[in-house]
Amino acid sequence: VELVGTKKRHILYNNEDNYSDIDIGDSLDIVVKERVDEVGLYSLTCQLFFTSNEARLTQKKSYKFAVLSPFNISHRLYNLDEDTMDKKTIFVEVSLENVSHQSITLSSMKLEPINIKKLPELIFELEDVNLKNKHNEPLYIQPRCKYNKIFKFTSCSREYNNLGKSSREVLELKLRIGWVSVSYGDGWLDSYKIGLPILCDQNKLNKEKNAIILKAELPSVNNRQEEFKVFLYVTNNLSIDQKGMSIRLDFDQLLPIIILGNDRLYLEELKAGETVTLELDCQALVSGVYNLNGIYVFDELEDKKVSV
């Protein structure tokens, strides 16, 4: 009796001893118990060797079955621009939806690199953002409910010119999750793959000095019912003072983030080399990690956008 899975072959039962003759109408029962805890497609084969009328015969029968994951898995990537041209930051949001009929206890969830040996110049750090809020209580996911986990990927290169020459170069990660269910016990999966684009230097090597620089800092949204703050940093990168500046907010582009307040903030004066910090009170329609699109610095005198 042999069980063939996606990665392994298991001999569950093998007895080469000769059994006594089996007369007509008699039966021989063999019970084989085996636990399967890895998601995938399996084939169970039973092969029987016997002699009839002095002829050696073989009979084989196979059964195929699937071990399914209780989760639908999806992910989203968010690129974060950095000041230095040899650094890249990507937030990876992984979403698990419990599609089973019972509650599932999530025991582990992590990302592991697959092809790092093919990228010897790459230096990277993979951080579990949720780990800062880790608690000892079990994480139960109810049926038809979702759980989001956020990872922060930061990469750079020992030899910057050798990294990211091809836009097709990606760091492949596999998602490994483990869980426990009341009916079926422990289970795990590691077949879900995520590709992260590595640093590409074509645009940043040609980076020009910009007049007004706008940066934003916002937390990941874990509870959509709570208000949170977004910090804006406006820097005058010129050698002269700037007047008549304003921050304009496009509420439609900012969705699912909702800004509480006016859609325009005025700056009285922005001195040469000065950085002004502004706080925005916000709420989010859904939890997750988001890019801030729809925030601009405008020159009110000329009515044109001046920030990047």
C-alpha positions in Angstrom: 0.0 0.0 0.0 1.6 3.2 -1.2 0.6 6.9 -0.7 2.0 9.3 -3.3 1.8 13.1 -2.5 3.0 16.2 -4.1 6.5 15.9 -2.7 6.9 12.5 -1.1 6.1 8.8 -1.5 5.2 6.7 1.5 5.0 2.9 1.8 2.2 2.5 4.2 2.1 -1.3 4.3 4.5 -3.9 2.8 4.2 -7.6 3.7 6.0 -10.1 1.6 5.2 -13.1 3.9 3.2 -15.8 2.3 -0.4 -15.9 3.5 -2.3 -19.2 3.7 -4.6 -20.1 0.9 -7.8 -18.1 0.7 -10.7 -20.3 -0.2 -13.7 -19.3 -2.2 -15.9 -17.0 -0.1 -13.2 -16.2 2.4 -11.8 -12.7 3.0 -8.7 -11.1 4.3 -9.0 -7.6 5.9 -6.0 -5.3 6.5 -6.5 -1.9 8.1 -3.8 0.7 7.5 -4.0 4.1 9.3 -2.1 7.1 8.1 -2.3 10.8 8.9 -2.1 13.4 6.1 -1.5 17.0 7.2 -0.1 18.6 4.1 -2.3 20.3 1.5 -2.2 18.8 -2.0 -3.3 16.0 -4.4 -2.7 12.5 -3.3 -2.9 9.0 -4.9 -3.4 5.9 -2.8 -2.4 2.7 -4.5 -3.0 -0.9 -3.3 -1.2 -3.6 -5.2 -1.9 -7.3 -4.6 0.4 -10.2 -5.7 -1.1 -13.7 -5.7 -0.9 -17.1 -7.3 -3.8 -18.8 -9.0 -3.6 -22.1 -10.8 0.2 -21.9 -10.5 0.3 -18.5 -12.3 1.7 -15.4 -10.7 -0.8 -12.5 -11.0 -0.9 -8.9 -9.9 -3.9 -6.7 -9.3 -3.7 -3.0 -8.6 -6.2 -0.3 -7.7 -5.6 3.5 -7.2 -7.7 6.2 -5.6 -7.0 9.9 -6.0 -8.1 12.5 -3.4 -7.3 16.1 -2.5 -6.4 17.5 0.9 -7.8 21.1 0.8 -6.7 24.2 2.7 -9.4 25.8 4.9 -8.1 29.2 3.6 -8.4 31.3 0.6 -5.1 33.1 0.3 -4.4 36.5 -1.4 -1.7 39.2 -1.1 -1.0 42.8 -2.1 2.3 44.6 -2.5 2.9 48.3 -1.6 6.1 50.0 -2.7 7.6 52.7 -0.4 10.0 55.2 -1.9 13.1 55.9 0.1 15.4 58.9 0.0 18.5 56.8 -0.7 18.8 55.3 -4.2 20.3 52.0 -3.0 17.3 51.0 -0.8 13.9 49.6 -1.5 11.0 49.0 0.9 7.9 46.9 0.1 5.0 46.1 2.4 3.5 42.7 1.8 -0.1 42.2 3.0 -1.2 38.6 3.2 -4.9 37.8 3.7 -6.3 34.5 4.9 -10.1 33.9 4.6 -11.5 30.9 6.5 -13.7 29.1 3.9 -14.3 26.1 6.1 -17.4 25.4 8.2 -15.6 25.6 11.5 -13.3 27.9 13.5 -9.6 27.5 12.7 -6.7 28.2 15.1 -3.8 29.8 13.2 -0.6 28.4 14.8 2.1 29.9 12.5 2.5 32.1 9.5 5.8 33.3 7.9 7.5 34.1 4.6 10.6 32.2 3.5 12.9 33.1 0.6 13.3 30.5 -2.2 15.8 31.8 -4.7 18.1 33.9 -2.6 21.1 31.9 -3.8 20.5 33.2 -7.3 20.8 36.8 -6.0 24.2 36.9 -4.2 24.4 40.7 -4.3 21.1 41.2 -2.5 21.0 42.2 1.1 17.5 42.2 2.6 15.5 42.2 5.8 12.1 40.7 6.2 10.2 41.9 9.2 6.9 40.7 10.6 5.1 44.0 11.4 2.4 42.3 13.5 5.0 40.7 15.7 5.2 43.9 17.7 1.6 43.3 18.9 2.0 39.6 19.5 0.0 38.1 22.4 0.0 34.6 23.9 -3.7 33.9 23.3 -4.6 31.6 20.4 -5.7 33.3 17.2 -9.1 32.0 16.2 -10.4 32.7 12.7 -14.2 32.2 12.5 -15.8 30.8 9.3 -16.0 33.3 6.5 -13.8 35.7 8.4 -10.4 37.2 7.3 -7.1 37.7 8.9 -4.5 40.1 7.5 -0.8 39.9 8.3 1.8 42.5 7.2 5.4 41.9 6.4 8.0 44.7 5.7 10.6 43.8 3.1 13.7 46.1 2.9 16.4 45.4 0.3 19.7 46.9 -0.8 22.8 45.7 -2.6 26.5 45.1 -1.8 27.3 46.1 -5.4 24.5 48.5 -6.4 25.3 48.5 -10.2 24.9 44.7 -10.4 21.5 44.6 -8.8 18.2 45.0 -10.6 19.7 45.3 -14.2 16.8 43.1 -15.4 13.3 44.2 -14.6 12.3 40.5 -14.5 14.5 39.8 -11.4 12.4 39.0 -8.4 12.9 37.5 -5.0 10.6 34.6 -4.7 9.0 33.9 -1.3 6.9 31.1 -0.1 4.2 31.5 2.5 4.2 28.8 5.1 1.2 28.6 7.4 0.2 26.1 10.1 -3.2 25.6 11.7 -5.3 23.4 14.0 -9.0 22.5 13.5 -11.2 20.6 15.9 -12.3 17.9 13.3 -9.0 17.3 11.5 -6.2 18.3 13.8 -3.0 19.9 12.6 -2.3 21.0 9.1 0.2 23.1 7.1 0.7 24.6 3.6 3.8 26.0 1.9 2.8 26.1 -1.8 1.7 29.7 -2.0 4.3 31.9 -3.7 4.9 35.6 -3.7 7.3 37.4 -6.1 9.0 40.7 -4.9 10.6 43.0 -7.5 14.1 43.8 -6.4 15.8 47.2 -6.6 16.0 48.7 -10.0 18.3 51.7 -10.4 17.4 53.2 -13.7 15.1 56.0 -12.4 16.9 56.8 -9.1 20.4 57.1 -10.7 18.9 60.1 -12.7 17.2 61.6 -9.6 17.2 65.4 -9.8 17.0 67.8 -6.9 13.4 68.7 -6.4 12.2 72.1 -5.1 9.5 70.9 -2.7 9.5 67.4 -1.3 6.4 65.9 0.3 6.7 62.7 2.4 4.0 60.9 4.4 4.1 58.5 7.3 1.1 56.4 8.3 0.6 53.2 10.3 -0.9 50.0 9.1 -4.6 49.9 9.8 -5.5 47.0 12.1 -8.8 48.3 13.5 -10.9 50.4 11.1 -13.1 51.7 14.0 -10.2 53.6 15.6 -8.9 57.0 14.4 -5.2 57.2 13.5 -2.8 60.0 12.5 -1.0 60.5 9.2 2.1 62.7 9.4 3.1 64.9 6.4 6.6 66.3 6.0 7.0 69.2 3.6 10.6 70.2 2.9 11.8 73.3 1.0 14.8 72.0 -0.9 15.6 75.4 -2.3 17.9 78.1 -1.0 15.1 80.7 -0.9 12.0 81.0 1.2 8.6 80.0 -0.2 5.3 81.7 0.4 1.7 81.1 -0.6 1.9 77.3 -0.4 -0.9 74.9 0.5 -1.6 71.2 1.0 -4.5 69.9 -1.2 -6.2 66.7 -0.5 -8.1 64.7 -3.1 -10.6 62.8 -1.0 -11.6 60.4 -3.8 -8.0 59.3 -4.5 -7.4 58.8 -0.8 -10.1 56.2 -0.4 -10.3 53.9 1.5 -8.6 56.3 3.9 -10.9 59.1 5.1 -9.4 62.4 6.1 -11.3 64.2 9.0 -11.2 67.9 8.1 -10.8 70.3 5.2 -9.4 69.4 1.8 -6.9 72.3 1.9 -4.3 73.3 4.4 -2.4 76.6 4.1 1.3 77.1 4.8 2.2 80.7 5.8 5.9 80.5 4.9 8.3 77.7 4.2 11.9 78.9 4.8 14.9 77.6 2.9 15.9 74.1 4.0 13.0 74.0 6.4 10.8 70.9 7.0 7.2 71.4 8.3 5.3 68.6 10.0 1.5 68.4 9.7 -0.9 65.9 11.3 -4.0 64.6 9.7 -6.7 62.7 11.7 -8.0 59.8 9.7 -10.1 56.7 9.6 -10.1 53.7 7.2 -13.0 51.9 5.6 -11.0 48.6 5.6 -7.9 47.4 7.4 -4.6 47.0 5.6 -1.6 48.9 4.3 -2.1 51.7 1.8 -0.2 54.1 -0.5 -1.2 57.7 0.1 -2.4 59.0 -3.3 -4.1 62.3 -3.6 -2.0 64.6 -1.4 -0.2 67.5 -3.1 1.7 70.8 -2.3 0.4 73.6 -4.5 1.7 77.1 -5.2 -1.4 79.2 -4.6 -0.1 82.2 -6.5 0.5 80.2 -9.7 -2.1 77.5 -8.9 0.2 74.6 -9.8 1.5 71.5 -8.1 5.1 71.9 -6.9 5.7 68.8 -4.8 7.0 65.3 -5.6 
